[in-house]
């Protein structure tokens, strides 16, 4: 029965990780069209980093502890910013350039769809575990 409880821990941590991914993607999309007058002030795309837990999972095969999904942090993309010559733009620097974020809207939409589906999978797993626990408890009732 404890392994079924671990499923809730694992699926809950996975849903939390996908929620972080959805939030960073939403942040990237909302800042995709921002313009600034310097490289240092320009928004950079952010992405969550999930730590690899495979080694820990295989070493815990005989242990009943759940191996959760871990969000190691959020990093900024190192892709180059978009620099555009627009001397009449109010945000242009003294050389006439404006700076746009390195956000790829198509890539972010794909990330959003993927994260949303992964989140839904976590819900389905938790629901299946709940149904299995309920059926297991009914076995003990003798009906």
C-alpha positions, 0 to 999 in steps of 0.5 A: 500500500505504501507504494501507492502512496508514493505514486501520489508523491511522484505525480504531485511533484511531477505536476508541480514541475510542469506547473513551474514550466507552464509559468515560465513559458507564460512569462516568456510569452508575455515578455516576447514583444518587449523592447528595450534600449540596452542589452542589459535591460532586455528580457531573456527567455527563462527555462526550468531545469529538472534534475536527473533522478535516474541514478537515485531511482535505481539505487532506491529500488529496494527502498520504499522512498519515492523519487520525486521530480526535482526542479533544480532551478530556472535559467536564462537562455543564452541565445542571442538577443534580437537587435534591430535598427530603428532610429525613430523608435522611442526606445532606440539607443544613441546608435538607433538600435532597439533590443528584443527578447530572445523568445521564440514564440513557436517554441514556447507554444510547443513547450506550453502544449507539452507541459500541459499534457504532462500535467494532465498525465500526472492527474491521470496517474493520481486518479488511477492510483486513487481508484486502485487504493479504493478497490484494494480497500473494498477487497477487505470488505469481503463483497 
